[in-house]
């Protein structure tokens, strides 16, 4: 039994600067840009976060929830683990490609696969979830986002400077020998000379500043009750501590989500997906083996 297609629309607000790397020019890493058609017919390059970035974050949250429910840590073939965590890869298989009842059984038992899709078992498995691009609300996107922004895309980003320090020569690493460089004497004989290993490099990253507002959307196409219950848990978990883009480990990418849902799901009418998948752990481990 499937349920009506559920749609989420709304905004994301940057609570810390957001990095989404594309080209690197010298020591500057630039944001990813796309051509956006303007009402007057012009094409303008605008920095936009890909929908794959947001979808990837949600996928990793879903994999962690499924791992906790099924307890498959250390029990999966690497191909199956990659399919759950990163979407997998289409590769040759010595088995018959997944199809028919085997594919239907996999989708029925593993909501992570049926919601996000994957590549494995010699086939590409479509997921029920579609995720829109994360579009900044700037002057050049007003006709797309419906916002009333006055700041141009050309002024809506910043350059952040960082230094990277190699501290291998500190006192805590006395057992590590200093690197050697070769100098040559007048006779042409090499003369190794010790030098300190600590080096510093300055580099720059283009980012969206804190406070930037983005528009986005998500759609779950005719989910089963189990798929909807699973994805609501994924979305709630992600919303409690949301991150977007790169350089998360040094504080980038903190966001706030403000999304509305149509139609509004009633969690009381949905199954407890954790209890169901936990009870089917052995079956799930078996069907995940078909992704190799």
C-alpha positions as a printed NumPy array, in Angstrom:
array([[  0.   ,   0.   ,   0.   ],
       [  1.383,   3.394,  -0.963],
       [  0.569,   6.783,   0.522],
       [  0.166,  10.171,  -1.187],
       [  3.301,  11.892,  -2.402],
       [  4.663,  14.082,   0.401],
       [  6.371,  17.403,  -0.357],
       [  8.536,  19.687,   1.767],
       [  9.327,  23.276,   0.782],
       [ 11.008,  26.087,   2.677],
       [ 14.306,  27.676,   3.554],
       [ 17.694,  26.912,   5.016],
       [ 19.552,  29.649,   6.875],
       [ 23.324,  29.58 ,   7.308],
       [ 24.309,  29.745,  10.994],
       [ 27.957,  29.55 ,   9.99 ],
       [ 29.588,  30.13 ,   6.619],
       [ 28.947,  27.447,   4.002],
       [ 31.602,  25.986,   1.71 ],
       [ 30.741,  24.042,  -1.448],
       [ 33.931,  23.621,  -3.433],
       [ 34.211,  23.641,  -7.2  ],
       [ 37.223,  25.021,  -9.065],
       [ 40.535,  25.861,  -7.408],
       [ 42.479,  28.752,  -8.856],
       [ 45.895,  29.089,  -7.304],
       [ 45.288,  28.996,  -3.551],
       [ 41.606,  30.03 ,  -3.821],
       [ 38.839,  27.391,  -3.836],
       [ 35.687,  28.773,  -5.432],
       [ 32.03 ,  27.93 ,  -4.864],
       [ 30.145,  25.823,  -7.394],
       [ 28.284,  28.02 ,  -9.904],
       [ 25.495,  27.555, -12.456],
       [ 24.107,  29.687, -15.253],
       [ 20.697,  31.088, -14.29 ],
       [ 18.427,  32.601, -16.947],
       [ 17.166,  36.068, -16.07 ],
       [ 13.734,  37.528, -16.904],
       [ 15.4  ,  39.768, -19.505],
       [ 17.021,  36.771, -21.209],
       [ 20.542,  37.196, -19.814],
       [ 22.471,  34.24 , -18.384],
       [ 24.221,  34.931, -15.081],
       [ 26.565,  32.703, -13.068],
       [ 25.144,  32.176,  -9.571],
       [ 26.707,  30.072,  -6.758],
       [ 24.303,  27.231,  -5.913],
       [ 24.598,  24.231,  -3.577],
       [ 23.792,  20.995,  -5.42 ],
       [ 20.829,  18.917,  -4.306],
       [ 23.194,  15.95 ,  -4.143],
       [ 24.975,  17.586,  -1.197],
       [ 21.794,  17.835,   0.875],
       [ 20.647,  14.395,  -0.24 ],
       [ 24.032,  12.93 ,   0.718],
       [ 23.783,  14.329,   4.241],
       [ 20.317,  12.843,   4.637],
       [ 21.503,   9.508,   3.241],
       [ 24.293,   9.271,   5.827],
       [ 21.835,  10.023,   8.64 ],
       [ 19.551,   7.273,   7.323],
       [ 22.405,   4.765,   7.167],
       [ 23.339,   5.456,  10.786],
       [ 19.731,   4.997,  11.916],
       [ 19.441,   1.727,   9.983],
       [ 22.78 ,   0.496,  11.353],
       [ 21.601,   1.098,  14.917],
       [ 18.311,  -0.711,  14.249],
       [ 19.766,  -3.761,  12.47 ],
       [ 23.215,  -3.951,  14.153],
       [ 25.022,  -4.903,  10.952],
       [ 28.337,  -3.318,  11.994],
       [ 31.161,  -5.467,  10.601],
       [ 28.777,  -7.929,   8.934],
       [ 28.376,  -6.393,   5.473],
       [ 30.274,  -6.876,   2.248],
       [ 32.053,  -3.59 ,   1.356],
       [ 29.845,  -3.209,  -1.727],
       [ 26.689,  -3.37 ,   0.388],
       [ 28.112,  -0.951,   2.949],
       [ 29.015,   1.483,   0.162],
       [ 25.53 ,   1.198,  -1.34 ],
       [ 23.923,   2.086,   1.998],
       [ 26.326,   4.866,   2.942],
       [ 27.326,   6.461,  -0.332],
       [ 24.937,   5.152,  -2.961],
       [ 27.172,   2.392,  -4.273],
       [ 28.627,   1.967,  -7.745],
       [ 27.461,   0.151, -10.843],
       [ 29.947,  -2.669, -11.463],
       [ 30.053,  -6.057, -13.122],
       [ 28.684,  -8.897, -11.071],
       [ 29.088, -12.644, -11.373],
       [ 25.456, -13.068, -10.328],
       [ 22.251, -12.351, -12.189],
       [ 21.483,  -8.581, -11.89 ],
       [ 18.903,  -7.687,  -9.275],
       [ 15.379,  -7.619, -10.679],
       [ 11.867,  -8.88 , -10.166],
       [ 10.934, -10.398,  -6.832],
       [ 14.489, -10.17 ,  -5.415],
       [ 14.597,  -6.431,  -6.026],
       [ 11.077,  -5.978,  -4.646],
       [ 12.075,  -7.885,  -1.507],
       [ 15.163,  -5.701,  -1.009],
       [ 13.091,  -2.531,  -1.303],
       [ 10.449,  -3.91 ,   1.053],
       [ 12.926,  -4.828,   3.79 ],
       [ 15.456,  -1.981,   3.587],
       [ 13.912,   1.506,   3.761],
       [ 17.339,   3.101,   3.287],
       [ 17.457,   1.587,  -0.206],
       [ 13.825,   2.207,  -1.14 ],
       [ 13.983,   5.859,  -0.029],
       [ 17.448,   6.888,  -1.266],
       [ 18.074,   4.332,  -3.984],
       [ 21.48 ,   2.81 ,  -4.713],
       [ 23.65 ,   1.098,  -7.285],
       [ 24.522,  -2.517,  -6.586],
       [ 23.909,  -6.071,  -7.664],
       [ 24.471,  -5.072, -11.277],
       [ 21.589,  -2.606, -11.389],
       [ 20.583,   0.945, -10.453],
       [ 17.786,   1.062,  -7.88 ],
       [ 15.577,   4.147,  -7.977],
       [ 14.697,   5.797,  -4.691],
       [ 11.439,   7.467,  -3.709],
       [ 13.192,  10.672,  -2.566],
       [ 13.909,  13.661,  -4.809],
       [ 15.838,  16.637,  -3.401],
       [ 15.996,  20.088,  -4.945],
       [ 19.04 ,  22.298,  -5.299],
       [ 19.784,  24.702,  -2.462],
       [ 19.359,  28.094,  -4.144],
       [ 20.529,  31.292,  -2.397],
       [ 17.956,  34.042,  -2.198],
       [ 19.722,  36.754,  -4.195],
       [ 18.616,  39.311,  -6.756],
       [ 19.329,  36.98 ,  -9.672],
       [ 17.154,  34.154,  -8.259],
       [ 14.097,  36.14 ,  -7.072],
       [ 12.053,  34.9  , -10.04 ],
       [ 12.859,  31.312,  -9.008],
       [ 12.668,  31.456,  -5.201],
       [  9.818,  33.975,  -4.943],
       [ 11.917,  36.012,  -2.504],
       [ 12.445,  39.766,  -2.62 ],
       [ 16.217,  39.868,  -2.199],
       [ 18.125,  43.009,  -3.158],
       [ 21.695,  41.708,  -2.748],
       [ 23.342,  40.605,  -5.98 ],
       [ 25.018,  37.216,  -6.345],
       [ 28.235,  39.085,  -7.076],
       [ 28.165,  40.524,  -3.542],
       [ 26.664,  37.55 ,  -1.702],
       [ 29.861,  35.584,  -1.066],
       [ 33.098,  36.11 ,   0.832],
       [ 36.703,  34.88 ,   0.796],
       [ 37.955,  33.273,   4.017],
       [ 41.698,  32.925,   4.599],
       [ 43.28 ,  30.01 ,   6.465],
       [ 46.776,  28.924,   7.375],
       [ 47.836,  25.31 ,   7.46 ],
       [ 50.689,  24.493,   9.806],
       [ 52.832,  21.346,   9.823],
       [ 53.926,  20.921,  13.433],
       [ 55.942,  17.734,  13.   ],
       [ 59.036,  19.502,  14.389],
       [ 57.466,  20.275,  17.787],
       [ 58.876,  18.913,  21.036],
       [ 56.167,  16.22 ,  21.19 ],
       [ 57.715,  14.546,  18.134],
       [ 61.344,  14.294,  19.229],
       [ 61.572,  10.766,  17.828],
       [ 60.765,  12.02 ,  14.331],
       [ 63.966,  12.973,  12.493],
       [ 64.152,  16.293,  10.729],
       [ 63.725,  16.152,   6.974],
       [ 66.864,  16.423,   4.921],
       [ 67.535,  18.495,   1.84 ],
       [ 70.482,  17.95 ,  -0.469],
       [ 73.064,  20.635,  -1.185],
       [ 76.037,  20.061,  -3.465],
       [ 79.622,  21.039,  -2.786],
       [ 82.048,  22.425,  -5.394],
       [ 82.954,  18.904,  -6.481],
       [ 79.311,  18.046,  -7.112],
       [ 79.018,  15.678,  -4.144],
       [ 75.654,  15.745,  -2.354],
       [ 75.729,  17.108,   1.193],
       [ 72.559,  16.343,   3.22 ],
       [ 71.548,  19.18 ,   5.51 ],
       [ 68.834,  18.818,   8.182],
       [ 66.031,  21.352,   8.129],
       [ 62.988,  22.012,  10.267],
       [ 59.821,  20.296,   8.989],
       [ 57.281,  22.867,  10.2  ],
       [ 55.885,  24.821,   7.274],
       [ 52.99 ,  27.236,   6.922],
       [ 50.762,  27.781,   3.915],
       [ 48.072,  30.391,   3.357],
       [ 45.003,  29.409,   1.341],
       [ 41.572,  30.923,   0.683],
       [ 38.044,  29.51 ,   0.434],
       [ 35.016,  31.24 ,  -1.08 ],
       [ 31.951,  30.767,   1.122],
       [ 28.368,  31.873,   1.648],
       [ 28.382,  34.155,   4.73 ],
       [ 26.526,  33.438,   7.96 ],
       [ 22.912,  34.58 ,   7.6  ],
       [ 22.519,  33.617,   3.928],
       [ 19.016,  32.27 ,   3.256],
       [ 18.447,  29.492,   0.702],
       [ 15.307,  27.999,  -0.844],
       [ 14.916,  24.263,  -1.389],
       [ 12.387,  21.429,  -1.648],
       [ 12.1  ,  17.65 ,  -1.156],
       [  9.576,  15.134,  -2.452],
       [  8.874,  11.56 ,  -1.318],
       [  7.08 ,   9.899,  -4.229],
       [  4.156,   7.678,  -3.146],
       [  5.966,   6.126,  -0.151],
       [  4.827,   3.08 ,   1.762],
       [  3.95 ,   3.745,   5.435],
       [  7.301,   2.193,   6.443],
       [  9.242,   4.429,   4.031],
       [  7.455,   7.543,   5.252],
       [  8.022,   6.644,   8.92 ],
       [ 11.712,   6.02 ,   8.199],
       [ 12.223,   9.268,   6.296],
       [ 10.43 ,  11.342,   8.942],
       [ 12.888,   9.917,  11.481],
       [ 15.786,  10.764,   9.153],
       [ 14.544,  14.322,   8.689],
       [ 13.912,  14.851,  12.411],
       [ 17.39 ,  13.546,  13.273],
       [ 19.001,  15.74 ,  10.635],
       [ 17.008,  18.806,  11.732],
       [ 18.264,  18.407,  15.314],
       [ 21.863,  18.959,  14.157],
       [ 21.886,  19.969,  10.479],
       [ 25.051,  20.49 ,   8.436],
       [ 25.508,  21.308,   4.763],
       [ 28.47 ,  21.528,   2.418],
       [ 32.143,  20.928,   3.104],
       [ 34.706,  21.74 ,   5.806],
       [ 32.268,  20.66 ,   8.525],
       [ 35.117,  19.682,  10.868],
       [ 36.25 ,  23.295,  11.242],
       [ 32.837,  24.819,  11.823],
       [ 31.425,  25.462,   8.367],
       [ 27.957,  24.41 ,   7.277],
       [ 25.763,  24.883,  10.339],
       [ 22.208,  25.613,   9.185],
       [ 18.638,  26.03 ,  10.408],
       [ 15.775,  24.401,   8.497],
       [ 12.326,  25.963,   8.163],
       [ 10.281,  23.528,   6.074],
       [  6.57 ,  23.012,   5.614],
       [  5.071,  19.663,   4.589],
       [  2.085,  18.833,   2.353],
       [  0.15 ,  16.762,   3.239],
       [  1.107,  16.804,   6.912],
       [  1.852,  13.209,   8.046],
       [  0.333,  11.9  ,  11.259],
       [  3.095,   9.902,  13.013],
       [  0.467,   8.116,  15.127],
       [ -0.833,   6.361,  12.008],
       [  2.611,   5.174,  10.873],
       [  4.389,   1.952,  11.864],
       [  7.391,   1.797,  14.177],
       [ 10.015,   1.222,  11.508],
       [ 12.78 ,   0.523,  14.066],
       [ 10.892,  -2.346,  15.699],
       [  9.966,  -3.811,  12.323],
       [ 13.478,  -3.69 ,  10.861],
       [ 15.08 ,  -4.954,  14.072],
       [ 12.798,  -8.002,  13.988],
       [ 13.827,  -8.622,  10.369],
       [ 17.571,  -8.193,  10.926],
       [ 18.534, -11.632,   9.622],
       [ 16.422, -11.207,   6.489],
       [ 17.881,  -7.753,   5.893],
       [ 21.442,  -9.035,   6.18 ],
       [ 20.555, -11.742,   3.683],
       [ 19.063,  -9.409,   1.064],
       [ 21.904,  -6.9  ,   1.444],
       [ 24.165,  -9.68 ,   0.237],
       [ 22.51 ,  -9.349,  -3.182],
       [ 24.121,  -5.907,  -3.608],
       [ 27.571,  -7.462,  -4.173]])
